[in-house]
Amino acid sequence: MAEMKPLVLDVDGTFLKTDLLFESFWAGLGRDPLATLRATVLHFHQRARLKAELAAIAGLRTDLMPVNPAVAKLALNSQAKGREVVLASASDHGLVAQLAADYGLSETVFASDGKVNLCGAAKAEALVGAFGEAGFDYAGNGTVDLPVWERAENALVVGRVPAATGLVARGKNVVALPGGWSLRSLFKALRPHQWVKNVLLILPMIAAHRFDLATLLPVLLGIVAFSAAASSIYIVNDLLDLEADRLHPTKCHRPFASGAVPISVGMIAGAVLAALALGIGAGLNPAFLGVVVLYMVTSLAYSLRLKRMRWVDIATLAGLYTIRVVAGAAAGQVAVSVYMLIFIFPVFVALGCVKRLTELTLATNDDRLPGRGYGRPDRPDLLNVAGLGVFGALLMFFFYSISDQGRALYPDTWLMWVALIPMGWWLIRMVALGWLGKQDYDPIVFALRDKLGLGILMITLSLMFWAAGLWAQWFGG
């Protein structure tokens, strides 16, 4: 009976909302970057061998992979009717067999074996050899599947495949299934809400009392460059963290972890954004370009290794925030005070601890966070380091107020001392909210949305402007 012919499913982009080759590459980068890059370079033109090598390095958990719900439902209904459901993929045989076992599909699988890359015509020949001409139905999602659809009885097309429209004209029964991705999901992957952190680039021009357009415009361009650079690194970070995100209660919904956006699309978007950031950097000045490169390299090192190292990750986070301030000085060509850098670094150390405290407070058990070096028992130590950061920041601010540069820019020193009160209130409140788990996962983003916190910061800034004599200068008196 025709309905009992096996249902053959492609894997990448069809049964799965992801691609096992790209999954293997990024998981391999996270586990053993050198071996992964070596295998990629050596076997780039030998796809079957490359897939086998990367699969061996990566050690993927196929049970965590996002599936296409429509295709999974079709497979389940077909099995319930006694029909064999077979996976046929150009991905590595070991991974495809593992995936079939995870979902209780047929033990018979067709896949690349390290020598033959089973795609297109090669896959069609293998399936016809096993089931006969038109002896199966086939579900695929791309132009590469055309040779297989041509020789199947029924063609199941997942997503938009314009080249598949010709199948109907040739008498083939075509069934459309939902699939694909959206620009909205890709935009979400860029984490635009994180761009607000780049307002840190404005700090040097405020501290130096440079409020002219000649300074502001390049700083705004610098913010665009850093937003592009940050988004490119966020994409890299998400691709490296696919497994950890899928194990997380909320991060599992991120576009790449959930399969809402293909990994290949993310790789292209990341490359375009990185090129945009470097292009703007080169257009501004060499110093700013150097800071952008430093930020991207440090961020990449953080994503690859440093974020898994206790305390090193917090120091790196603080450094990345501090680099933004340096970038603002370079973009606007404003001299940045050493005191300012010494002041803001412990502030960001404290906020880095707040980020981890929030995550640990919201954790459901004492295990270490996936992809991190901390567990809930580390909360007291993080609180202590955050306290030291708060104390160090306030102490440096006091020393700045009595320095020659501080006295020159802020003649009414006593008002700077008064500003320490709301500043200390803001910092201690941030730490307390992190300890209680009442923040978002990123303290900077939270701070820029927190109305009470913004009010406290405005009071601090107003006192500093008063100490500088700016209110009198702007409004007279």
Order of alpha helices (4+ residues) and beta strands (2+ residues): beta-alpha-alpha-alpha-alpha-beta-alpha-beta-alpha-beta-alpha-beta-alpha-beta-alpha-alpha-alpha-alpha-alpha-alpha-alpha-alpha-alpha-alpha-alpha-alpha-alpha-alpha-alpha
